[in-house]
């Protein structure tokens, strides 16, 4: 049985990724950095680590996006760096889903409220590894001393509906649509103040 994510389990996953990254030394892909007068250059991917939003989770018309970022020594392996930022982005999305699922109203669900919440959390945790990475990017410093890496994970309303559908199957399409909007919609004022 899957347990709800906690801060400790999220930190543990990030620590494991950091240890993996540190043990996988080797040359970083430096691309064509040009000369010493060249500003920092995008080494890989399409996501620019310098243009990330201030908050790690952003709501938009296509659902919710979570971002993970890290700054590492230039000698780090790019594949391991992306694994680290992918895990950080998924951890941010997991934290959001756990918060949002715990505040869902299950008045129209036939199961007991705690069972429905537990089922939603288990389905969310099982779905997170399967979510595709929306974008990745790495930027190398001109002096060659550091590498900034970022990843974005997206949760579309269709994915949220697939996640919640079995729980709200007997509640009707209106309740399911409201739950999907709750998971993927803009944060409330109370949650945004956190």
N, C-alpha and C positions, 0 to 999 in steps of 0.2 A: 504494500500500500504506500502510495506517495504521501509525503507530509507537506504541509504548506511551506513555502520558502521562508526562511528567516534571514535576518541580516547576517547571522553567523554562517549559514550555508552559502549565501551569496559571496561573502568575504572569502570563505574557504575555496570556492570555485575560482575566484580571481587569484588567490594565492597559488593554487595549483598551476594556473596558466602562467603566472609570473615565474614560477620555478621551472616550468617547461621552457619558457622563453630564455631564461638564464642558462639552462643546460644545453641549449641548442645553438651555441655561439656560431660564428661563421661570418662570412662577408655578407653585408647587406647589398641588395640590388641598388646601385647608385644611379642607374640610368645615365643620361647625358647631362651631367651637372654643369658643364661649361667651364668657365674659368673662375677665378677667385672673385671677380667682380659680379658674377651672376647672383641674383637674389635667390632665396630659397626656391627650390623647384619641386613640382609635383613629380614624384617618382613612379607611382603606380595608382591605378584606379581613377575614378571620376569624382569622388567625394573629397573636397578640399578640407583638411583638418582645421584650416584657419577660418573657415566660414561657417562653423557649426553654431547652432543657436545657443543662447545662454543657458537654457534649461535642457536637461538630458532627454525629456519627452516632449514631443510637439504634436498637437492635434491639427488635422487639416481635413479637407474635403474627401480625401482618399483614405481616411482612417487615422491611425496613430502611428507615429514613428519614434523609435528610441535610438539614441546615439551612444556609442562607446568610444572613448579616445584614450590614447596613451602617448607619452613621450619617452623614447628609449635611446640608448646609445646607438650611434650610427652603425656599429658592427652587428646589430641584431638581425636575425633572419626575418625576412618580410612575412613569410608564411606563419611563423610563430607569433609575430606581432599582430597579424590580422586575427589569429585565433584568440588572442587576448582581448582585442577590441570587440570581436563578435560576442564573446562571453560577457563582456561588460554591457553591451547593448541589450543582449537577451536578459541580463540581470535587471536592468532598468525597466524593461517591459514586464518582466515577472513581478517586480515590486508594484508597478502600476496595476497590473491585473489582480494581484492579491488584494490591494486596497479597494479597487472598484468592485470586485466580486464580493468582498465582505460587506459592502454597503448596498448591494442589490436587495430589492424587496421581493421576497418569494411568496407573497400572499396568495397568488393564483396557482402555485405549483402544488401538485398532489402529494409529493414527498414531504417529510418533515423539513423545516427550514435548515437545520444544521446539516442534514444529509444532502440537501440540494447545494448548499455552499461547498461542502466537502467534495461533492462530485464535480462542481465547476472548477474548483482549485486543482483537482487531480487532472481534469481534462486540459486545463491551461498549462500545467507543468509538463504534461505529455506532449502538447502541441508545440511548445517553445523550440525544441531542437529542430523541428521540421520547418519552421518559418524560414523563408529564404532571406538572405542578406540583400537589402535593397541597394546598397552601394558601399564601396570601400575606397579608401584613398590613403596615400602616404606622401609626406612632404619632407624632403631632406634639407637640412640647413646648408647654407652656402659654404660654411667653414668645415662641413663634414663631420661635426661632432655629435649631432643628434638627428633623430628621425621621429617625426610626429605622424601618428597613424590614427585613422578613424573608421568606424563602421556604422551602418544604419540598418535597423531591422524594422520592417513595416508590418502592421496588423490591419488588414482591410476589413470593412464591414462584412464582406462575404466570409472571411476566415473566422471572424467573431461569431457569425451566425452558425457556422459549422461547429464551432466550439460549444455554443450554448444550446443548439437545436435539440439534442436529446433530453436536456434537463427541462426545457420549456415546451416539449412536444405536446403535452396535454393542456397547456395554458392558452394556446391560440396564438395566431400570428401577431396580434397587436402587442401582447406582452413580450413576445420574442423580439419584435422590432424595438420596443422600448429598452430592453436589456442590451441589445446590440448597440444602440445609441449611447447607453450609459457607459459601455466599455470603450467605445471608440470616439465618443464625442468630447467636446471641450470640457475642461475641468470646471467644477463649481467654484464659486468664490471662496468657500471654506477650504477646499482642497488646494486651490491656487495660492492661498496665503501661506501654505506650509513651506 
